[in-house]
Amino acid sequence: MGLFSFTKDIAIDLGTANTIIICDDKIVVDAPSVVALDRRTDKVLAVGEQARLMYEKTHDEIRTIRPLGDGVIADFYAAEQMIRGMIKMINFKNRWFSPPLRIVICVPSGATEVERRAVRDSSERAGGREVYLIDEPMAAAVGIGLDVEAPEGHMVVDIGGGTTEVAVISLGGSVTKTSIRTAGDVFTEDIMEYMRRQHNVRVGERTAEMIKINVGSVLTSLNNPPTDFVVHGPNQMTSLPMEVPISYQEMAHCLDKSIIKVEATIMNTLENTPPELYADIVRNGIYLTGGGALMRGLEKRLTDKINIKFHVAEDPLRAVARGTGVALKNLNKFNFLYRN
């Protein structure tokens, strides 16, 4: 029996905020994209959820890193260690050795050749014998069940942690695509800045993320509004503790500038779409995926603004991961996978 008969296939959605790994059609890892390293030795101390709990709470001898920024690798060594650590979380049936891996991993559609090479190299160093890349909007479209190889136009808007990807897909390729670095992380920064400017209170990334999850909204009027979220933090001037209730209406004003950029990107992509495909999109609607798709009121705001029906995909957080998993099973069929 040859070595390659032991090859294990895995699909990785390497996200700025979360990394999901699929093996044997099951999600085997779903963890924050964070790694904790010893500053003196660069030894890995924690990966995923354990590292996230340490994030922004460490002392001088530990550094916690989010290796991906704006959807691409910002710290090559940390990314390699994180991927390696998450692969170790997979419970392979044969525990005596780590099998050679065939990996399908997704990248932003706007990633440069250098950025794609960084993702591929990190995957190979983490144990990948064969590494294939797939663009995130294509993976999202496959993941929500669209027939990407049909002669029909489908539009996908994937709002992740680092990038917002907008693409029109037909016949197994992206006809028009745009990638901007205004997404979940920028929304979090907007909230941190708003809290400093408007309420004179300092909050970290984790607290800003909790505000976004609990009362994040893009509309000032919702049918089922969430209750105010109480934020605890130090006053910027006195450092005395403050307690500030935050409403969803405040968040709608806070996030407005960034959402306008997302709207402009969608409009720009539609302007560059051939007429026949545009007609398909009007008929089929536009699909929202990624964590940003869960923002309250986004579907309605975009539908009212652009006058095309928007649909939030089922389980939008895992749409890209599911599509990457489907691509893994169709390596010989899908011609939109990059090998070299």
Summary of the structure (lengths in Angstrom):
residues: 340
radius of gyration: 20.8
end to end distance: 28.1
largest distance: 70.5
contacts: 1175
relative contact order: 0.15
helix: 39%
strand: 28%
